[in-house]
Amino acid sequence: RFHHAGIEVILDVVYNHTSEGNQLGPTLSFRGLDNASYYRLSPEQPRYFENYSGCGNTLDLSNPHVMHMVMDSLRFWVESMGVDGFRFDLATTLARDVDGGFGPHSTWFDVMQQDPVLSQVKLIAEPWDVGPYGYRLGGFPPRFAEWNDRYRDTVRKFWRGEHHSAQDLSRSLLGTADLFDNSGRGTWSSVNLITSHDGFTLRDTVSYNERHNEANQEGSRDGHSANYSDNCGVEGETDSPDILKKRVQRQRNMLATLLLSQGTPMLLGGDEIGNSQQGNNNAYCQDNPIGWINWDKADEALLDFSRQLVSFRKKHPAVRQSVFLHGETDANDLPDVEWFDFSGAPVNWDDPSLSGFCLLLRCSAQRQYGEGADDTVLIVVNRGEASSDLILPKLPKGERWTCVIDTSLSAPTVVPPAKKGGLTIPEASMLVFEQS
């Protein structure tokens, strides 16, 4: 049914650990069959488990029989069940060699790339585990896309007002090329996310400073502690019109950032309608209203805005290019990316409090690969608490800039710019212009 509707299915798979826990856990399956073959054990005290997963044990894919089992399972899901790809939980674990090291030429990578079935489907890595040197963002081979948690933290830090975050955001908007532009990888390698099934929802990111996991019965010690969230003045639910307005606008800003960035955007189901988990950032164990999407309280205006963003991304190849942008020029000497401030001058990237800039995108570099289109998009970011005057870049005679996205507005609206090429940017907002 998904395929009939034009939707692909990516299956989240966990091959890094099992439910048997550590040495104190129950014997349910592999421990009773061949404990030393299926699991990574401590070399000094082999009764203890290596715990790269944080769940008590670690499957040992350096054992050929365990590797065979995992590969058979993956092929079953593709050939028998028809899935279109996989997202691998704690993928660093799967690529560790017999000594626990990680490298781009691990056995698992080689087997995946050579398999006639699995080499043809989409592969997404969660590029870390909790073992030694387990954080490997940007270190996976070209066939893999990767969850980009650096993108997530950067977007959250910027919109809550942290210093130095505008510089990081500029890299994120261009697909985090400093990590992913290697070994022939494309921009799609960076799976950009602001939220996921782990952590706060988007609405909770702008409504809570602290996690509220009391219902999980672990003293709120579980779940991620570094959320980079901001409650906008009041912790949790409020009736304040000013705070509610600020929260909704910040959600629009973060959604716009996500859908206008180079790379592969990933949207958590429910964020497009303002769904909340009541501040619980580890709701995996709650099969109740905490973890369910509340369709009755859907923010229809936010849904309409989300649809507008998706439509804009589909319409404009400039915001979803396949090659990384580094200022390469085309035959007309037009660069693929330009940065300037609201007055048209170069951006002062040395300013730690920098809170606004303009980003002009063209498909110049992509045309060199025969993939480009004549598309130009201008993105204006103003995190400041005051409005600012903007001088729009000059266009060829007969062309004009039209503002098609304004996050300060509660409903999608096309806003023509002032006739003389200048206008006012509202505070704490993003504006997006297309050339017409």
N, C-alpha and C positions, 0 to 999 in steps of 0.2 A: 504493500500500500504506500509506503514511503517512496519507493522507486517510481511508482505510478504517478505520484505527485511531484516528481522531479527532485526528491530529497535523498541525499546519500546518508548512510548510516555508519558512524564511526563508533566502534565498541571500545569502552574503557576496560582494559584488562589488567589484572594484577598477577604477575608471575614472579614477584620478588619475595613473597612469603606465603605461608599457609596459616590456617587457624590453629595449628598445634602449639603455638607459643614457644616459650623458652624451655629450659630443662625441667621446669616445674609444670609445664602444660600437659594436656591430655595426649595420649597416644591414640590417634584417630586413623592414620593412613601411612604416610611415608616414613614416619619415625619407626613404626612397627615393621616396615618392609626392609629398609636399609638406611638407617639414620645417617651414617657417615657418607653415603653417596648422594643423598638428596639435599642435605643441608651443609652449609659452611660451619665448621666447628673450630673452636679455638685450638691453634697448634700446640699451645702449652698445656691446656687442660681440655681435651676433646669432649668431656662431658658437658661443657658449656658451648652455647651457640654464638656465632658471630651475628650481631644484630644490626645489620646495615639498614634494615627496613623500619626500625623503631617499633616493630610489632613482636619482637621476641626471637624471631629466626630469620634466616636468609636462604632462599633456594640457591643451589650451586649449579649454575648453567655451564660452568667449566667442565662438569661431568657430561660426557657425550650422551648418556642415557637420559639425563634430565633435559638436555638440549633437545633431544629427539622428541621427548614428551611435549615440550612447549611448542615445537614446530608443528607437530601433528595437531595439537589443539588449535593453533592459528589457522592452519590450512582447513580444518573442519569448519571454522566460522566463516571462511571465505567461500569454500566450495559447496558446503552443504547448507549453510544458513544465509549466504548471500550478502554478508556485510562488505562495506566498501573500504574499510581501513581500521586502524587501531590507534588508541591513545594508551601508551605504556606507562603505568604507574611506577614511579621510582626507577626510571629506565637505566640509570647509571648502574644499578645492581646487576641488571641483565648483561651488561657489557664488561663486567669485571673478569679478569683472567684468573688462572688457578691461584696466583699469589694475591689476588684482591685488587690488582691495579686496573686502571681504565685507559683505553686508548682507542683511536679511530679505526684501528685495524683488529679489533677484538674478534674472537670467533663468532660471536652472535651477529655482529655487523656483517661479517663475510657470508655467513649462512643466509641471512635475510636478503642480502643483495643478489645472491646466486640462485635463490629459490625461484622457480619459474612462476609460482603462484603469488608469493608474498612480495616479490619485487615489483609487482604491478599494482599494488594497492597503496592507499595513503598511510603513512607512518608518522605518528606524532609522539615525541618523547617528553616525559616530565624529566628534565635533565638534571636530576639530583637524587641523592639518597642521604642517609644520616651516617654513613660510614666515612672512613678517612678519605679526604680529598674528594668528597662525593658531589660537590657543586660543580657541574660541568656545562653551564649555560654557554651555548655557542660552540661546544666541542663535539657535536655529533656529525656524522658524515652527511653528504648532500642528499641522500634519499629521505632524510628525516627532517620534519619540521619540529620546532621545540616550543614548549610553553615558556613565555618570556615574563618571569616574575619581576625582573628589573623594570620592565615597562609598567607593570601594575603599580609598583611602589613609586615610580617617578610621577605618574599621572596623579596619584593621590597626594603626594607631597606638594606638587605644584599647585593644585587647586585649593589646598588648605593653607597655602601661603608661605611655604618654607623658602629660605634663602638658597641660592645656587641651583634651584630646581628648574629654572627656565632653560639653563644650559643643557641639563639632562633631557628635558622635554624636547628640545630641538633634535637631539639624536633619536629619541623615541619616535617622533613624527616621521622620520625618514627610515624606519625599519631597523634601528639599532645596528647600523652597518658596521660599527667598530667590533661587534661580536660575530655577525653573521655573514659579512661579505668576504668569504674565503672559500677556497676549494670549489669555485663555480656555483655556489649556492645563490638562490634568488631571494627576493624580498619575502616571498611566501614562507620562508623558513622560520620567520619570527611570528609565532602565534601570540598576538597582542591580546591581553586580557586586563580588565580592571577588577573583575570578581570571578569566582568559580564556585564549584560545589563546596570547596573548603573556604572558610572565612565569611566575612560579612557579605550581605547582598549590597547592591548599589545604594539603596535607600538607607540601609543601616550604616553604610560608610559615611553618610552625611548626617546621621542622627545619633550616633554613639561615639564617645571617646574611649570607652572600655568595653570589653566583652562581657556579656551577661549570660553565662552558661550554667546558671544554678540548676536548671532542669536536668543537666547531664549528671548531676550528683557526684562531681569530682572537685567540688569547692571552687569552681571556675578557674582551675589551674590548667585545664585542657584547652586546646585550640591555640591559634597563633596569637602571640602577644604583641607583635609589631604590626599593627593594622594601619597606621598612618591615616587614621580617620579623623573626623572633626564634626562635632555635634551641632555646630553653628550657633551655640549659645545655651542650649538646654539639653540635658541628657535624656534621650528617649522621646516619647510622645509629648506633644505640646499643642496648645490651641493658639499660640502666638502667630498672627498673620505674617509678621515680618520674618520670623524664623522659618515658617513653612515656605514662604516665597523664596527665601535664600536657599533652602534645601532643594527645592524643585529646580531652581536655576542651576545649581551646582551639578545636579544629576544630568541636566541637559548639556552642560559644559563637558562633563566626563564622557557622556555618550558621543558627543560630537568629536571629541578628541580621538576616541576609539575608531569611529567609522571614517575619519579623515586621515588616519595614519597609514603609511606604507606598511605592508605586511598582511597577515591573515587575521582579521578581527574575530574574536570569540566573545559572544554575549551570553551571559548566564540567563537561563529561562526565568522570567519573572521580573528581571530588571527593567524591561521595557514598559512595565505597568506599575513600577514602584513597589514591588513586593518586599515585605519585611519578615525577618525571622526573630523579631523582638530582641535584637542585640545578641543573639546566639551565633557565635562564629564557628561552631563545631557541631552542627545539627544532624550529623549523620545517624545518630542514635535515636532521633525523635521522629517516630511515625505518628505524627499528630499535627495540629495546626501550626506549630512552630516551624516545621519543615515543609509544609504544604504551601502551594501557591494559592493566595486568597483572591480568586477571580471576582468575588463580589465587591472588593475594594479597589478594583483596577483603576489606575490613573489613565483615563482615556486620552487626555491631552498629551501625556508623555508618550503614550502608544502612537499617537498620530505623529509626534515629533520623531520618534524612532523610525517610523515608516518613511518619513521625509528623508532622513539621513541615509537609509538603505537605498532609496531611489536615487539620491544624489550620487552615491558611490557607484551604482550600476551605470549611471549616465556618463560619469567622468572618469576616463582611464587615467587621468593625471594623478588621482589619489590612490590608485591601485596598480602601480607599475610593477613589472616583473624584475627589473634591474634596479640596483641601488643607485641613488642619485648623489653625485659628487661635483656638480657644477659643470658637467660636460656640455659642450655646445654643439649646435647643429650647423647646417650649411649657411644659415642666416646669422650665425654667431650669437644665438640665443641660448643661454644656459638652461639646464633642466631644473635648477633650483636657485632662488635668490632670497636673501634675508635682508630686511631693512626695518627701521623703526617707523613710528607713526608719521614722522615728517618726511620720510623717504631717504633718510641718512642711514649709513651702516649701523648695525646693531652693536651696542657696547656690551660684548659678551663678558667683559671683566667686572661688570656691575653685579655684586652678589644679590642685590635686591631687585634685579631685573624681573619685571612682571608682565611685559607685553612686547610683542613683535609682530611682524608681517612675514608670511611665507608665500612666495610665488612659485607655483609648480607648472612645469611644462613637460611634454613628452620628448624633449630634444634628444636625450641620450638613448631612449628606447627606440627611437626611429632608426638609429644606427644598426639595430638588430632586426629591422624589418617589422617590428611589432607596434610601432608608435602610432599616434593619432594627433591631429592638430587640436589639442585641448590645452587650455590654460585655466588655472584655478588660483584664486587668491584667498588665503586663510589669515584672518586677523585675530590675535589673541590679546585680550586685555583683562588680566586678573585683578587689576587695581580697584581700589574702592571709590574711584572717581572716574567720570567719563573723560574721554580724550578726543581731541580733534585728529582726524586722519586725512592725509593727502594720498589720494589713490595714484598708482603708477599710470604713466601716460600710455595710451593705446593708439594704434594706427587710426587714421582719419576714418570716421564712420563707425568705429567700434566704441562700445561703452561697457562699463562694469555694472552688473546688476546684483544686488545683494539678495541671495536666495535662502540663506539661513542666518537667523539672528536668535541666539539662545536667550536673549533678554525678553523675547516675546513668548506669551503663553500658548500661542497657536502658530502653526506654519504660515508664513506670509512672505510674499515676494516684495522686497522693498527697493525701489529704484534709488540710486544715489543722487546727491545734489548735482545740479547741472555743471557746476564749475569743478567737479572732480573731487570735492572734499565733503566729509560728513563727520558726525559725532559718533564715537564708539561708546556704547553704554558701559558702565562699570561691571566688572565680574562677568564678562561675556565673551563669546566668540562670534565673529561674523565671517561668512563665506560668500565670495563673489565669483560669478562666472562671466566670461567675456561674451558679449552678444552684439 
